[in-house]
Amino acid sequence: MPNDLQAEVPSENKDAQRIVHLDLKGAAPKVKYLEQIFPLFASLGASGVLIEYEDMFPYDGDLSLLSSSFAYSVEDIMEINRLAKISNLEVIPLVQAFGHLEFVLKHEKYFGLREVAELPNSLNPRVPDSLALLKEMLTQVMKLHPQTQYFHIGCDEVYGLGTSQDSKTSDGELGKLYLSHVTAVGKFMTETWPSVKLLLWDDMLRKISVDTLKESGLPILVTPVVWKYLPQLDIKMISSWISRYEQAGFKRMWFASAFKGATGEDQMWTPLGAYLHNHGSWLEIISSLGNYPQITLEGIMLTGWQRYDHFSVLCELLPVAIPSLAVCLQTLKHGYFNEKAQAEVQHILGCKVKVDKDLCYGTGAFAGVELYHLVHTVHINFQTSMEDLLKNRHLRGGFSPYHRKYNFGNPRNLGFFQHKLTRTLKEWETVIGNLRSEMQSIYFPDTIEEWLEENVNPHLDRVREVLQDVQRVIQLRGRPKSQKLV
């Protein structure tokens, strides 16, 4: 591997936790799949899972409308906790408490809590019912995670903050407005569950002055999770954030890297090199923590985003990103992706990872590997195959959109590509049928429908429509074109 990916993990940070993020904003796995992959996470070097429930949590009472129709049940949550414990994985719940509350604020019942009336992104901190809503959400989640040591309250990307009439403020006061809400949430959590350590994403803190952070009292309430997902991090910039947080009085810190879902909103296939380089950069930052004697690194969260927000399309599916997760966890464990790390990945996954090819070669033995291979087939061949069919010279020359509009054509010319259309369509329908079957063992019906609608169905439908038109016009045996649309 390139030298810039080699960084010795300081001995004092070798015990830092490695937490795998499960983003349930989309493509939430069934519990039986979690039962299969939790031991895999542990064997690869993970010490816990950060579960961002979103609408997959079984909220009850007045909050029941927040839950998806496919949300986990109370029994499912208890089973997830049990399965994690068997694999010695810490479960850290994540509930957004400020921004990224689309799954709540999309409901008309909560329109009055929006910071911007037209947008469902962020909560208005000045509306009294906002904090009351959060307290009930947090309480319900904590009730089903009584043993948790950590709780993540999100609070990143609070778009539109300070623009409503209630919270309109000058730029200089925006940080204080943010902090007043976050500290209120923090005080509620720490007073209600004193033993639980609170975490939050750090991005909204980056431009707030050191003095303002100190005065807010936030450093004694929460631990910042410093995140950045680019392949090559700006080490100097991130070091400046760490320095400022140290000056503000934060004693502990987490970092957040990414193993999937950070290279494109509609990414189907995981680019291994991008995420390996991201972890190489984080290792470089970890190796410099001796410069910040007041800061203790508690761990690193390997984020695996499934959507950019509640309304966005799906990023790559979790089974597709398992090789990336394996590479990233082993890189953190060994200091770089050396031969020992590669051998461990191959032994655990049952396939040989080629980072430069973005591929795990071999049959594979990890849970979801069948879906991994089928998605790869679709990724590299499907769309090209469909487009090539529709670019066939016989189709372009003998059955153009004009021919289809007026329902005419030479049966001899149509016969040249009818067989190819039929054969190719049947081959892909078999592949997609197998893919659907594998998805059914891992995902709920809404995920399967969405993934197929986004990646497969539009292409298949176009070819099916052409084939139907070809078959119909052949039956007309070379009649004149219609004078009106048929």
Secondary structure, DSSP 4 states (H G I P E B T S, - for coil): --GGG--PPPGGGTT-EEEEEEETTS-PBPHHHHHHHHHHHHHHT--EEEEE-GGGS---GGGGGGS-TTPPPHHHHHHHHHHHHHTT-EEEEE--SSS--HHHHTSGGGGGGBSSTT--S-B-TTSHHHHHHHHHHHHHHHHT-TT-SEEE------TTTT-STTT---HHHHHHHHHHHHHHHHHHHHHHSTTPEEEEESGGGTTS-HHHHHHHTGGGTEEEEEE---SS--HHHHHHHHHHHHHHT--EEEEEEEEES-S-TT--S--HHHHHHHHHHHHHHHHTGGG-TT-EEEEEEEEE-S-SSTTSPP-S-TGGGHHHHHHHHHHHHHSS--HHHHHHHHHHHSSEEEGGGTEEES---STTHHHHHHHHHIIIIIHHHHHHHHT-HHHHHHS-HHHHHHT---HHHHHHHHHHHHHHHHHHHHHHHHHHHHHHTTB-HHHHHHHHHHHTHHHHHHHHHHHHHHHHHHHTTSPPPPSS--
